[in-house]
Amino acid sequence: MKTNSALLDSGLPAILRISSWGAIIKLSHMFSQRNRIWKVSVGLQRFDSVLQRLDFRLHSEEMNYWVIAWRIELLLGTIFLNVTGIYFGSMIFNYGTLILLIVLMNIANLPYTIFLIWFIIAELCVWYRLKLLSTLLLNSRRAAMTGDRKDLTRHRKLAMEISTLHYELSTVVQHINSVYGVQLTMSLCAYTILSIFGLFSYYRATVVDRELETHFCRLMISWTTYNSATMVPAILFGALVYGDAKRFGKEIYAFLRQTEDERVQNQVGGGYNQMA
C-alpha cells in the first residue's frame, strides 16, 4: 500500500506484528494459568455443593442463554470482520498480500476471541451465583424479621452458610482476576492503539479524499467496530458484577446485624474485602 502518509504505510504492518506477538503472549499466559483456571472450576463446584446443602438448586437455563448469545455475537462478529477485510482489502492490496492480511488478522483475533469467551463465561458464572445468593439472603432476611427469638440459632446457622458461600465466591473472583487481569490489560492497550489508528485513518481519508485512503479507512473502522462490539460489553458486564458484589456485601452485613453474630461478621468481612 502506497499513500502519502508514512504513518498509514507503516502503521498496519506494525499493528499486525504487535497483535501477532500479543496473541502468542496471551496464549502462553493462559497456558501458564491453567492451575488457577482449575481452581476457578473447583471453587464454583464447592459453592454449588454448599448451596445444595441449603436445599437451594441451581437452574442455569438463563446463564446458558447468555453464553449462547455471546458465542453467536462473537461468531457473527468474526464473520463480519473477515468479509469486510476481504472486501475492502481486495481494493487496496494484491492477492498475496490480502491472504496474508486475513491470516494475520485471524491469528491475532483467535486468542482474543478465546479469552473473551472464557472471560465472559467466568463473569456469568459469578454473576448468576451472586444473583442466587442475593435471593437466598433476601428470603433469609424476611424470615428473620418475621420469625421468633427462638429461631435465632437457625438464622445464625444460615448466616454462617451464606458467609461460606460468599467466601467461596470471593476466592473464585480472586482467581479470575489473576487469570484474566493481565490479558484484559493487554487487550485494552491493543484496542486503544487500534482505535487511535482508526481515527487517524478516518481523518486522513477525509482530508485526502482518495479511494485508497477511503477503503483503508473502512477496513480499519470494521476492525475497530468488531473490537468495540466484543470488548466493551465484557468490560460493562464486569462492572455490573462488581457493583452487584458491593451491593451484596452491604446486604449481608445488614443480615448479620439482625442475627447479632459478630464472629460471622468478621469472617464475611475478610471475604468481602477480597471480593472488592
C-alpha positions, -999 to +999 in steps of 0.1 A: +000+000+000+014+034-011+000+065+003+014+100+010+013+092+048+042+073+063+021+065+093-006+048+072+020+029+052+039+015+082+010+015+108-009-015+096+021-038+093+032-026+128-002-033+143-003-068+127+032-076+141+023-063+175-011-082+176+006-114+164+032-113+192+004-103+216-015-134+205+014-156+214+019-139+248-018-143+256-018-180+247+013-185+267-001-167+297-034-185+295-015-218+294+006-208+324-026-200+344-042-234+338-038-242+375-058-211+385-084-219+359-088-253+375-092-236+409-120-214+395-138-246+385-132-263+419-144-231+437-176-230+417-182-267+425-177-261+462-201-232+460-227-254+444-222-281+470-228-257+499-258-243+481-273-278+477-269-284+515-292-254+519-317-272+496-313-244+470-308-257+435-291-240+406-311-236+374-287-225+347-311-220+318-308-182+319-270-184+320-269-209+291-289-184+271-264-157+278-235-179+269-252-189+236-260-153+228-224-143+235-209-170+213-233-161+185-222-125+187-185-135+185-192-158+156-211-132+137-185-106+145-157-128+132-176-134+100-182-097+096-146-089+102-134-114+076-160-104+050-152-067+053-115-074+054-117-094+022-140-068+005-121-037+014-087-053+014-092-065-022-095-029-032-062-020-016-038-050-017-028-076-042-040-112-039-010-124-019-009-095+005-047-098+010-043-135+020-015-126+044-036-098+059-066-120+066-045-148+080-027-124+104-059-108+114-074-141+124-042-152+142-044-120+162-081-124+169-081-162+178-066-159+213-086-126+217-118-145+210-109-174+232-100-150+260-133-131+257-154-163+256-137-177+288-138-143+305-175-137+299-184-172+309-164-168+342-182-135+347-216-151+340-209-179+365-201-154+392-230-131+383-255-159+382-245-173+415-244-139+430-280-134+419-290-167+436-271-158+467-289-124+469-322-142+465-313-166+493-302-137+515-334-117+508-356-147+518-335-153+549-338-116+560-375-117+555-378-149+576-356-134+603-377-103+605-409-123+609-395-152+630-394-156+668-364-152+690-363-190+694-354-192+656-323-170+661-300-200+663-313-213+630-308-179+614-273-177+627-265-211+612-279-199+579-259-167+581-228-189+586-236-209+555-242-177+535-208-164+547-192-196+535-208-192+501-197-156+499-161-166+508-161-193+481-173-167+455-148-141+466-120-167+462-132-175+427-132-138+418-096-136+430-086-164+407-105-149+378-087-116+383-053-134+384-061-153+352-077-126+331-063-093+346-031-093+325-049-103+293-076-077+298-050-050+302-032-061+271-065-062+251-074-027+263-040-014+253-043-030+219-078-017+215-067+018+223-039+017+198-062+003+171-089+029+178-064+058+176-050+044+143-086+040+130-094+076+139-063+088+121-072+068+090-106+084+091-091+118+094-067+110+065-095+098+043-115+129+050-086+153+042-071+135+011-104+121-003-089+094-024-103+059-030-072+042-015-074+061+018-112+057+019-111+019+015-083+017+041-104+038+065-134+015+060-112-015+067-098+000+099-133+011+110-146-025+105-118-039+127-123-013+154-161-019+153-155-056+158-133-050+188-157-024+203-187-048+199-168-075+219-146-057+243-170-030+256-198-054+266-173-076+285-160-045+304-195-032+312-206-067+324-176-069+346-185-035+361-221-048+367-207-079+385-185-056+407-215-034+415-237-064+424-209-077+447-206-044+466-244-043+470-245-078+482-218-070+508-240-043+523-270-066+523-252-095+541-238-071+567-274-060+574-285-096+578-256-103+601-266-074+623-300-090+625-285-122+638-261-103+661-233-127+654-201-107+654-179-137+647-197-144+614-194-106+606-157-108+609-154-139+587-176-123+559-157-090+562-125-107+552-142-124+522-158-092+511-125-072+512-111-099+489-140-096+465-140-058+464 
